[in-house]
Amino acid sequence: MPWAARDARKHTRKARSMDDRELWSRIANTVLHRSGDDARAIRIANSVVAKRVAARGRKRAAAT
């Protein structure tokens, strides 16, 4: 079952922006297609989005 960007909110709180949600769905769908494992796809997509959000936070902290 492919995921849409709106599905990201059900699986992670980190994907707040539309860009993050779209990234989450692209990654989850790619991993699902390659591996066939729903849980793995969600786990990897959550990890990538969390790292992206954390990196953005570090950039903001460094700028202040």
C-alpha distances in whole Angstrom, upper triangle without the diagonal:
4,6,10,13,14,11,14,16,15,15,18,21,22,20,22,23,21,21,20,17,16,17,15,11,13,14,10,8,12,12,8,10,13,13,10,11,8,12,13,11,12,15,16,15,17,20,20,20,23,25,25,26,29,30,30,32,34,35,36,38,40,41,43
4,7,10,12,10,12,15,14,14,16,19,20,17,20,20,17,18,17,14,13,13,12,8,9,11,8,6,9,10,8,9,12,13,11,12,10,13,13,10,11,15,15,13,15,18,18,18,21,23,22,23,26,27,27,30,32,32,33,36,37,38,40
4,7,8,6,8,11,11,11,13,16,17,14,16,16,14,15,14,10,10,11,9,6,8,10,7,6,10,11,10,11,14,15,13,13,10,13,14,10,10,13,14,11,13,16,16,15,18,20,19,20,23,25,24,26,29,30,30,33,34,35,37
4,5,5,7,10,11,12,13,15,16,13,14,14,11,12,12,8,8,10,9,6,8,11,9,9,12,14,13,14,17,18,17,17,14,16,17,13,12,16,16,12,14,17,16,15,18,20,19,19,23,24,23,25,28,28,29,31,33,33,35
4,5,6,8,10,11,11,13,13,9,11,10,7,9,8,5,5,8,7,5,8,11,10,10,13,15,15,16,19,20,19,19,16,17,17,14,12,15,15,12,13,16,14,12,15,18,16,16,20,21,20,22,25,25,25,28,30,30,31
4,5,6,8,10,11,12,13,10,11,11,9,11,11,7,8,11,10,8,12,14,12,13,16,18,17,19,22,22,21,20,17,18,19,16,14,17,17,14,14,17,17,14,17,20,18,18,21,23,21,23,26,27,26,29,31,31,32
4,5,6,7,9,11,13,10,12,13,11,13,12,8,10,12,9,8,11,12,10,11,15,15,14,17,19,19,18,17,13,14,16,13,10,14,15,12,12,16,16,14,16,19,18,18,21,23,22,23,27,27,27,30,32,32,34
4,5,5,6,8,9,7,9,10,10,11,9,6,8,9,6,7,10,11,9,11,14,15,14,17,19,19,18,17,13,13,14,12,9,11,12,9,9,12,12,10,12,15,14,14,17,19,19,20,23,24,24,26,28,29,30
4,5,6,6,8,7,8,10,10,13,10,8,11,12,10,10,14,15,13,15,18,18,18,21,23,22,21,19,16,16,17,15,12,14,15,12,11,14,15,12,13,16,16,15,17,20,19,20,23,24,24,25,28,29,30
4,6,8,11,10,12,14,14,16,13,11,13,15,11,12,15,15,13,15,18,18,17,20,22,21,20,18,14,13,16,14,10,13,15,12,11,15,16,14,15,18,18,17,20,22,22,22,26,27,27,28,31,32,33
4,7,9,9,12,14,14,16,12,10,13,13,10,11,14,13,11,14,16,15,15,18,20,19,18,15,12,11,12,11,7,9,11,9,8,11,13,11,12,15,16,15,17,20,20,21,23,25,25,27,29,30,31
4,5,6,9,12,13,14,10,9,13,12,9,11,14,13,12,15,17,17,17,20,21,21,20,18,15,13,14,13,9,10,11,9,6,10,11,9,9,12,13,12,14,17,17,17,20,22,22,23,26,27,28
4,6,7,10,12,14,11,10,14,14,11,14,17,16,15,18,21,20,20,24,25,24,24,21,18,17,18,16,13,13,14,12,9,12,13,10,9,13,13,11,13,16,15,15,18,20,20,21,24,25,25
4,6,9,11,12,8,9,12,12,10,13,15,15,15,18,19,19,20,23,24,24,24,22,19,17,18,16,13,13,13,11,8,10,10,7,6,9,9,7,9,12,12,12,15,17,16,18,20,21,22
4,6,8,8,5,5,9,9,7,10,13,13,13,16,17,18,19,21,23,23,23,21,18,17,18,15,12,13,13,10,8,11,10,7,8,11,10,8,11,13,12,13,17,17,17,19,22,22,23
4,7,8,7,7,10,11,11,13,15,16,16,19,21,21,22,25,26,26,26,25,22,21,21,19,16,17,17,14,12,14,14,10,11,13,12,9,13,14,13,13,17,17,16,19,21,21,22
4,5,5,6,9,10,11,13,14,16,17,18,20,21,22,24,26,27,27,26,23,23,23,20,18,19,18,15,14,16,14,11,12,14,12,10,14,15,12,14,17,17,16,19,21,21,22
4,5,5,6,8,10,11,12,14,15,16,18,20,21,22,24,25,25,25,22,22,22,19,17,19,18,14,15,17,15,12,14,16,13,13,16,17,15,17,20,20,19,22,24,24,25
4,5,5,6,9,10,11,12,14,15,16,18,20,21,23,24,25,24,22,22,21,18,17,18,17,13,14,15,13,10,13,14,11,11,15,15,13,15,18,17,18,21,22,22,24
4,5,5,6,9,10,11,12,14,15,16,18,20,21,22,23,21,19,19,18,15,14,15,14,10,10,12,10,6,9,11,8,8,12,13,11,14,16,16,17,20,21,21,23
4,5,5,6,9,10,10,12,14,15,16,18,20,21,21,20,17,17,17,14,12,14,14,10,10,13,11,8,11,13,12,11,15,16,15,17,20,20,20,23,25,25,27
4,5,5,6,9,10,11,12,14,15,16,18,20,20,20,17,18,18,14,13,16,14,10,12,14,12,10,14,15,13,14,17,17,17,19,22,21,22,25,26,26,28
4,6,5,6,8,10,11,12,14,15,17,18,19,18,16,17,16,12,12,13,11,8,10,11,9,7,11,12,10,12,15,15,15,17,19,19,21,23,24,25,27
4,6,5,6,8,10,11,12,14,15,16,17,16,13,14,13,10,8,10,9,5,7,9,8,6,10,12,11,12,15,16,16,18,20,21,22,24,26,26,28
4,5,5,6,8,10,10,12,14,15,15,14,12,13,13,9,9,12,11,7,10,12,11,10,14,15,14,15,19,19,19,22,24,24,25,28,29,30,32
4,6,5,6,9,10,11,12,14,15,15,13,15,14,10,11,13,11,8,11,13,11,11,15,16,14,16,19,19,19,22,24,24,26,28,29,30,32
4,5,5,6,8,10,11,12,13,13,12,13,11,7,9,10,8,5,9,10,8,9,13,13,13,15,17,18,19,21,23,23,25,27,28,29,31
4,6,5,6,9,10,10,11,10,8,9,8,5,6,8,7,5,8,11,10,11,14,15,15,17,19,20,21,23,25,26,27,29,30,32,34
4,6,5,6,9,10,10,10,9,12,11,7,9,12,11,9,12,14,13,14,17,18,18,20,22,23,24,26,28,28,30,32,33,34,36
4,5,5,6,9,10,11,11,13,11,8,11,13,10,9,13,14,13,14,17,18,18,20,22,22,24,26,27,28,30,32,33,34,36
4,5,5,6,7,8,8,10,7,5,8,10,8,8,12,12,12,14,17,17,18,20,22,22,24,26,27,28,30,32,33,34,37
4,6,5,5,6,6,9,8,5,8,11,10,10,13,15,15,16,19,20,20,22,24,25,26,29,30,31,33,35,36,37,39
4,6,6,8,9,12,11,9,12,14,13,13,16,18,17,19,21,22,22,25,27,27,28,31,32,33,35,37,38,39,41
4,6,8,11,13,11,9,13,14,12,13,17,17,17,19,21,22,22,25,26,27,28,31,32,32,35,36,37,39,41
4,5,8,10,8,8,12,12,11,13,16,17,17,19,21,22,23,25,27,27,29,31,32,33,35,37,38,39,42
4,6,9,9,8,11,13,13,14,17,18,18,20,22,23,24,26,28,29,31,33,34,35,37,38,40,41,43
4,6,5,6,9,10,11,12,14,16,17,19,20,21,23,25,26,27,29,31,32,33,35,36,38,40,42
4,5,5,6,9,10,11,12,14,16,17,18,20,21,23,24,26,27,29,30,32,33,35,36,38,40
4,5,5,6,9,10,11,12,14,16,16,18,20,21,22,24,26,27,29,30,32,33,35,36,38
4,5,5,6,8,10,11,12,14,15,17,18,20,21,23,24,26,27,29,30,32,33,35,37
4,6,5,6,9,10,11,12,14,16,17,18,20,21,23,24,26,27,29,30,32,33,35
4,6,5,6,9,10,11,12,14,15,16,18,20,21,22,24,26,27,28,30,32,33
4,6,5,6,9,10,11,12,14,15,16,18,20,21,23,25,26,27,29,31,32
4,5,5,6,9,10,11,12,14,15,17,19,20,21,23,25,26,27,29,31
4,5,5,6,9,10,11,12,14,15,17,18,20,21,23,25,26,27,29
4,6,5,6,9,10,11,12,14,15,16,18,20,21,22,24,26,28
4,6,5,6,9,10,10,12,14,15,16,18,20,21,23,25,26
4,5,5,6,9,10,11,12,14,15,17,19,20,21,23,25
4,5,5,6,9,10,11,12,14,15,17,18,20,21,23
4,5,5,6,9,10,11,12,14,15,16,18,20,22
4,5,5,6,9,10,10,12,14,15,16,18,20
4,5,5,6,9,10,11,13,14,15,17,19
4,5,5,6,9,10,11,12,14,16,17
4,5,5,6,9,10,11,12,14,16
4,5,5,6,9,10,11,12,15
4,5,5,6,9,10,11,13
4,5,5,6,9,10,11
4,5,5,6,9,10
4,5,5,6,9
4,5,5,7
4,5,6
4,6
4
